Amino acid sequence: VQLQACGGGLVQAGGSLRLSCAASGRTFSSYAVGWFRQAPGKEREFVAAISWSGGSTYYADSVRGRFTISRDNAKNTVYLQMNRLKPEDTAVYYCAATPNYSDYIVGLIFDYWGQGTLVTVSS
């Protein structure tokens, strides 16, 4: 599967952005998908994940309550709605996917990665 992330940009603190991750491949609906981010000078960190069905989601503590992950399998797309953005959310955001026909998604290892999209939050 190939992944294409988009939707990044420059936004003021408190604002919102929606990232999209479009996938190729007819079996995308059987993949769990995650969002990760990497800020300058820092290691990549987990942000959110969603199961193949959309029935299970999981968030990092730093974004829980502000970010929402969702998916539209008919469109082979996963979204990350980011609200109440903070300067510390500034990073390159990556989407990743792995075959996983389960609603248990904690601690998954992701096999396929897209290119990143830059999110910059100004104070």
BALOBA-1460 file (C-alpha; in Angstrom, 3 decimals):
// residues 123
<rec num="1" residu="v" x="0.000" y="0.000" z="0.000"/>
<rec num="2" residu="q" x="1.201" y="3.526" z="-0.750"/>
<rec num="3" residu="l" x="0.275" y="6.445" z="1.481"/>
<rec num="4" residu="q" x="0.046" y="10.152" z="0.693"/>
<rec num="5" residu="a" x="-0.375" y="12.649" z="3.530"/>
<rec num="6" residu="c" x="-1.516" y="16.216" z="2.944"/>
<rec num="7" residu="g" x="-3.250" y="19.099" z="4.652"/>
<rec num="8" residu="g" x="-0.425" y="20.623" z="6.614"/>
<rec num="9" residu="g" x="0.187" y="24.335" z="6.771"/>
<rec num="10" residu="l" x="0.674" y="27.366" z="8.964"/>
<rec num="11" residu="v" x="-1.964" y="28.113" z="11.591"/>
<rec num="12" residu="q" x="-2.173" y="30.309" z="14.664"/>
<rec num="13" residu="a" x="-2.344" y="28.810" z="18.128"/>
<rec num="14" residu="g" x="-5.897" y="27.829" z="18.930"/>
<rec num="15" residu="g" x="-6.702" y="27.155" z="15.309"/>
<rec num="16" residu="s" x="-7.548" y="23.948" z="13.481"/>
<rec num="17" residu="l" x="-6.249" y="21.849" z="10.612"/>
<rec num="18" residu="r" x="-7.369" y="18.593" z="9.058"/>
<rec num="19" residu="l" x="-4.768" y="16.217" z="7.699"/>
<rec num="20" residu="s" x="-5.631" y="13.535" z="5.165"/>
<rec num="21" residu="c" x="-3.883" y="10.281" z="4.404"/>
<rec num="22" residu="a" x="-4.899" y="8.802" z="1.063"/>
<rec num="23" residu="a" x="-3.978" y="5.209" z="0.329"/>
<rec num="24" residu="s" x="-3.692" y="3.116" z="-2.767"/>
<rec num="25" residu="g" x="-4.628" y="-0.546" z="-2.771"/>
<rec num="26" residu="r" x="-7.897" y="-2.382" z="-2.645"/>
<rec num="27" residu="t" x="-7.203" y="-3.932" z="0.777"/>
<rec num="28" residu="f" x="-6.742" y="-0.669" z="2.662"/>
<rec num="29" residu="s" x="-9.921" y="-1.312" z="4.587"/>
<rec num="30" residu="s" x="-8.149" y="-4.163" z="6.398"/>
<rec num="31" residu="y" x="-5.283" y="-1.949" z="7.587"/>
<rec num="32" residu="a" x="-4.879" y="-0.136" z="10.870"/>
<rec num="33" residu="v" x="-3.586" y="3.400" z="10.344"/>
<rec num="34" residu="g" x="-1.596" y="5.651" z="12.588"/>
<rec num="35" residu="w" x="-0.411" y="9.230" z="12.647"/>
<rec num="36" residu="f" x="3.026" y="10.125" z="13.956"/>
<rec num="37" residu="r" x="4.942" y="13.378" z="14.160"/>
<rec num="38" residu="q" x="8.514" y="14.534" z="14.395"/>
<rec num="39" residu="a" x="9.428" y="17.968" z="15.645"/>
<rec num="40" residu="p" x="12.801" y="19.552" z="14.803"/>
<rec num="41" residu="g" x="15.528" y="18.001" z="16.884"/>
<rec num="42" residu="k" x="13.201" y="15.443" z="18.445"/>
<rec num="43" residu="e" x="12.396" y="11.803" z="17.894"/>
<rec num="44" residu="r" x="9.324" y="10.704" z="16.037"/>
<rec num="45" residu="e" x="6.363" y="10.173" z="18.342"/>
<rec num="46" residu="f" x="3.009" y="8.479" z="18.132"/>
<rec num="47" residu="v" x="-0.062" y="10.719" z="17.793"/>
<rec num="48" residu="a" x="-3.127" y="8.590" z="17.072"/>
<rec num="49" residu="a" x="-4.269" y="5.313" z="15.552"/>
<rec num="50" residu="i" x="-7.473" y="3.827" z="14.198"/>
<rec num="51" residu="s" x="-8.497" y="0.238" z="13.574"/>
<rec num="52" residu="w" x="-9.498" y="-1.178" z="10.199"/>
<rec num="53" residu="s" x="-13.181" y="-0.669" z="10.916"/>
<rec num="54" residu="g" x="-12.865" y="2.685" z="12.626"/>
<rec num="55" residu="g" x="-14.392" y="1.115" z="15.696"/>
<rec num="56" residu="s" x="-11.292" y="1.566" z="17.830"/>
<rec num="57" residu="t" x="-9.141" y="4.651" z="18.235"/>
<rec num="58" residu="y" x="-6.154" y="5.451" z="20.412"/>
<rec num="59" residu="y" x="-4.430" y="8.757" z="21.182"/>
<rec num="60" residu="a" x="-1.282" y="10.052" z="22.755"/>
<rec num="61" residu="d" x="-1.971" y="11.855" z="26.015"/>
<rec num="62" residu="s" x="-0.659" y="15.094" z="24.542"/>
<rec num="63" residu="v" x="-3.406" y="15.253" z="21.901"/>
<rec num="64" residu="r" x="-6.326" y="13.414" z="23.486"/>
<rec num="65" residu="g" x="-9.389" y="15.642" z="23.537"/>
<rec num="66" residu="r" x="-7.987" y="17.959" z="20.862"/>
<rec num="67" residu="f" x="-7.320" y="15.628" z="17.920"/>
<rec num="68" residu="t" x="-9.731" y="13.184" z="16.296"/>
<rec num="69" residu="i" x="-8.752" y="10.377" z="13.939"/>
<rec num="70" residu="s" x="-11.333" y="8.969" z="11.548"/>
<rec num="71" residu="r" x="-11.486" y="7.046" z="8.300"/>
<rec num="72" residu="d" x="-13.575" y="6.633" z="5.189"/>
<rec num="73" residu="n" x="-12.789" y="3.227" z="3.726"/>
<rec num="74" residu="a" x="-14.882" y="3.940" z="0.647"/>
<rec num="75" residu="k" x="-12.424" y="6.746" z="-0.131"/>
<rec num="76" residu="n" x="-9.319" y="4.908" z="1.125"/>
<rec num="77" residu="t" x="-8.614" y="7.898" z="3.346"/>
<rec num="78" residu="v" x="-7.841" y="8.495" z="7.002"/>
<rec num="79" residu="y" x="-8.182" y="11.919" z="8.570"/>
<rec num="80" residu="l" x="-6.669" y="13.678" z="11.546"/>
<rec num="81" residu="q" x="-8.757" y="16.615" z="12.727"/>
<rec num="82" residu="m" x="-6.571" y="18.829" z="14.886"/>
<rec num="83" residu="n" x="-8.269" y="21.448" z="17.046"/>
<rec num="84" residu="r" x="-6.985" y="23.900" z="19.656"/>
<rec num="85" residu="l" x="-3.530" y="23.641" z="18.157"/>
<rec num="86" residu="k" x="-0.531" y="24.639" z="20.243"/>
<rec num="87" residu="p" x="2.961" y="25.740" z="19.179"/>
<rec num="88" residu="e" x="4.275" y="22.447" z="20.550"/>
<rec num="89" residu="d" x="2.198" y="20.630" z="17.920"/>
<rec num="90" residu="t" x="4.561" y="21.987" z="15.281"/>
<rec num="91" residu="a" x="6.086" y="19.016" z="13.475"/>
<rec num="92" residu="v" x="6.170" y="16.984" z="10.316"/>
<rec num="93" residu="y" x="3.204" y="14.615" z="10.487"/>
<rec num="94" residu="y" x="3.369" y="11.161" z="8.943"/>
<rec num="95" residu="c" x="0.708" y="8.553" z="8.361"/>
<rec num="96" residu="a" x="1.482" y="4.863" z="8.515"/>
<rec num="97" residu="a" x="-0.440" y="1.645" z="7.961"/>
<rec num="98" residu="t" x="-0.196" y="-2.030" z="8.755"/>
<rec num="99" residu="p" x="-2.418" y="-5.023" z="7.969"/>
<rec num="100" residu="n" x="-4.469" y="-5.628" z="11.097"/>
<rec num="101" residu="y" x="-7.921" y="-7.134" z="10.984"/>
<rec num="102" residu="s" x="-8.504" y="-6.447" z="14.666"/>
<rec num="103" residu="d" x="-9.799" y="-3.680" z="16.844"/>
<rec num="104" residu="y" x="-6.817" y="-4.034" z="19.182"/>
<rec num="105" residu="i" x="-4.391" y="-1.354" z="18.000"/>
<rec num="106" residu="v" x="-2.262" y="-0.435" z="21.006"/>
<rec num="107" residu="g" x="1.457" y="-0.874" z="20.362"/>
<rec num="108" residu="l" x="1.163" y="-1.806" z="16.698"/>
<rec num="109" residu="i" x="4.251" y="-1.831" z="14.502"/>
<rec num="110" residu="f" x="3.501" y="-0.017" z="11.254"/>
<rec num="111" residu="d" x="4.952" y="-1.401" z="8.036"/>
<rec num="112" residu="y" x="4.066" y="1.248" z="5.465"/>
<rec num="113" residu="w" x="4.818" y="4.939" z="5.724"/>
<rec num="114" residu="g" x="3.897" y="7.981" z="3.712"/>
<rec num="115" residu="q" x="5.857" y="11.156" z="3.223"/>
<rec num="116" residu="g" x="5.285" y="13.814" z="5.827"/>
<rec num="117" residu="t" x="3.263" y="16.993" z="5.802"/>
<rec num="118" residu="l" x="4.475" y="19.995" z="7.780"/>
<rec num="119" residu="v" x="2.283" y="21.591" z="10.420"/>
<rec num="120" residu="t" x="3.472" y="24.882" z="11.869"/>
<rec num="121" residu="v" x="1.600" y="26.496" z="14.748"/>
<rec num="122" residu="s" x="2.525" y="30.081" z="15.502"/>
<rec num="123" residu="s" x="2.118" y="31.611" z="18.948"/>
